[in-house]
């Protein structure tokens, strides 16, 4: 009987290891390809990164969400290590240049880390072991939305603790 990393993490209450190079490369690739679609459709896209039955690290096919949320079903036969999702198109009504508290809480609840791409082309890594999110790369390192305006909602730091993020989002 196979025991996935996710089941192990859930049973033993431990978050999975922090970011690794292969996982990051897969996240960057899938989010780079999804950015233009996310802008055009004005919605988030999401999925998971993990190990398939052959032990190969893969990204699951993306699922289409709404303008401000996305929920992908957990895949069968994949030991999930991280989630990924886009933040859709640029919109003055949202502060979508940083991960949200919901992004961090959702990943933490399921013992995984996460990757978030923004309309400005930033790539964020969410480390749920220490509840910190940091920019892997800044503005325009991934495709940027044509309507993106840098600084529209104020300055964006290189990293945020969970508490700093709540303060930034005025929760």
N, C-alpha and C positions, 0 to 999 in steps of 0.2 A: 504494500500500500504506500502510495506517495504522500509525503507531507510537504505542503508548499511553505515557502518562507512566510507568507501571510498568515497561515494557520499557526505556524510556530510563534510568530510575533503576537498574535491575538492570545494564544494560550499562555504565553509567558509574559505578556504585558510589556514588551520592549519594542521601541520604534526600530525600524530598519536602519542600516548604516547610512551615514550622510552621503552626499553626492559623490559619484564616481565618474571617471572620464567617459566610459562607454555610455552610461546613462545620460550624461550631459550631451554627448554627441547626438544621441537619438532624439532627445528633447529638442535640441536646436534644429535638427533636420525637419522633424514633423511640424514644429511651430513655424518655421520659415515657410514651409509649403502651405500651411493653413492661414497665415496672416491675410493674404489677398482675398481669399474666399470669405474670411470672417468680416473684412471691411465691406466687401461687395454685398453680402447678405445681411449685414448689420446684426450679427448674432455671435454668440460664443460657440466654440467647438471644444470638445474635451475627450479625453480617453486616459489610458494607463500605459505605463512602461513596466516591463517585468520580464521574467524568464518563462519561455514556453516549455513544453514537455521534453524538448531536446536539449534544454539548458542554454538556449540562445536568448539573448536579450532582444526584446521586440517592443514595438509600440502597437497598441490595439488600434483598430480603425476608429477614426474620430466620429463622434456623435454630435449632431446639431442641437444647440440649445436655444435660448431666447436672447433678447438684447442684453440681459444682465445676469443670466445664470445658465448652468449646464450641469446635467447629471447623467453620467454614463453607467449602464448596468455593469456589475462586476463580471469580468470574463471567466469562463470556465477554463481550466487547464493553463492558467497563467499565474505565476507567483508574482504578485504586484509589488514593486518597489517604490513607485512614484505615480502621481497623477500628472496630467498636463492639461492646460486649457488656455485659450485665447481670451482676451477681454473685449472682443468685438471692435466696432468702429469708434472713432473719436466722437465724443458727445459731451457738450458743455455741462450737461445735467449730471454727469457721473465723474467721480475721481477714479478713473480707470487706469491711471499710470502706476498704481501700486497694487499689490495683492490686497484683498479685503480680509477682514476678520473672519468672515464666513469661509474664505479660501483656506486659511490656516486651521480653523476649527474643524473643518471637514476632513482635511488630511490627517490631523492629529487623531480624530475619532477612529479612523481606520488604520492607524499605525503606519502611515506612509509619508513620504516627503512629497513635494510638488514643484511644478514649473508653471510659470504664468508669463504669457507674452502680452504686451500692451500695444495700444494704437500707435504710440510713439516709437515702437520697435525695441523696447526694452525687454530683456529676459531676466526674470526673477527666479530664484531658488528658495523654496520654503523648507527650512530644516525644523521638523517637528520635535526632534530630540531636545533642542534648546529653545524652541519657539521664537525663532528669528528668521527674517526673510532678508535676502540681500540680492543686489543686482549682479548677475553674472556678466552682463554687458549693458551699456547704456543706450541712450537715444540712437536710433537708426542702426543698431547692430543686427536687427531683424528688419524685414520690410515694415515701413511706416505708413499709416493711413494718410491719404492725400489731404484730408482736412485737419490733420493733427496740428496743434499749436502748442509748442513747448512753453511751459510755465502757466498755462491757462488756469490751473488750480493751485498755483504756488510752487515752491521749490520741492524737489523730490530728493531725498537723501539716498545714500548708497545702500543703507540697510536700516531695518527697523526691528526692534524687539516687538513682541506681541503687544505689550503695554503702550509703546510708542506709536504703534500702528492705530490702536484704539483712540489714542489722543489725537493723532493726525486726522482720523476720520470722524472726530467729535462724538465718540460713543460714550 
